[in-house]
Amino acid sequence: MLNEGKTSKYILYALGEISLVVIGILIALELNTRKEESKLADQKTNYLKRLLSDNQQDLRPFSEYINGFEKGQNAVVALSTALNNPSKDAVLVQAAMDY
């Protein structure tokens, strides 16, 4: 009879210890999962920031090309206007030099 009382106490104690260990492992896994998710979110944010920065750097040459094309277009318009009005030689020469 006495052995059964002690055995049941040990079994309850062992079950309690096992449940505490399992709960501790589950908490550790949850914390690790949250940490990994946070790392992935930070990495994603960094990638997006670099992508945005790269795109902004790529836009600079394109805007310069557009400005150059607009200047060329203006020069062609001025040259066309000067060619249609032959009395203004200075405008024709300037338009040709701009082109």
GIVEN-V417073 format. One record per residue. PHI is phi as a letter, one per 40 degrees, with the letter a starting at -180 (* if undefined). Layout:
phi = {PHI:PHI}
This chain:
phi = {*:c:c:c:c:c:c:c:c:c:c:c:c:c:c:c:c:c:c:c:c:c:c:c:c:c:c:c:c:c:c:c:c:c:c:c:c:c:c:c:c:c:c:c:c:c:c:c:c:c:c:c:c:c:c:c:c:c:c:d:c:c:c:c:c:c:c:c:c:c:c:c:c:c:c:c:c:c:c:c:c:c:c:c:b:c:c:b:c:c:c:c:c:c:c:c:c:c:c}
